[in-house]
Amino acid sequence: MKPSKAIGIALPPYLPTQKITVQLTEATIQNTELNALAEFRYPFKLKFENELDGFLLPLEPVITISGANKIVRRYIQSGKKGSVKEFFCTDDYRITVAGLLCSDENASAEQYAKRLKNYLESNESLQVQCPLLNEVFDIFSIVIDSYEFPFTPGEEYQQFTFTAYSDESLELFIEN
């Protein structure tokens, strides 16, 4: 059995009856393997193609990006085990965005949810402005696949999750 590795602050293995304050030192922060990931925040803005402002999500969401290659496997009777693989193409990126809409001085969570729903129900490609998508993955346009607004306790908050695929404009030429 392979031992697992835990990352975090070492606390005593009991539940205290008093409040504990944990103070992080610079050395502790630098030794944490996930420190680099914790420092980045990714604002996320959706907009229609001809729209000027768009909709900037009030809080930075959690973004998951999945990629895949399309590979054709052929099995040849050659006496060797396995198959011959042909790289066919790179599939679209699958993007999952999960977050929380919070009431603030600009709008209520319900108003934010209605505005986000208008984008998620559109039947066109949406422009996206997000440093992670734009600068790392070269994704500037997405198409919404599915979305949900699960039950969230309280009137001040509304959770959401949506799944999208990267979209690139292609010019096709038809020869007669």
PyMOL commands that set and color helices and strands:
alter all, ss='L'
color gray80, all
select helices_A, chain A and resi 26-31+35-38+109-120+131-137
alter helices_A, ss='H'
color red, helices_A
select strands_A, chain A and resi 45-47+55-56+62-66+69-74+84-90+94-102+126-129+141-148+157-166
alter strands_A, ss='S'
color yellow, strands_A
deselect
rebuild
show_as cartoon
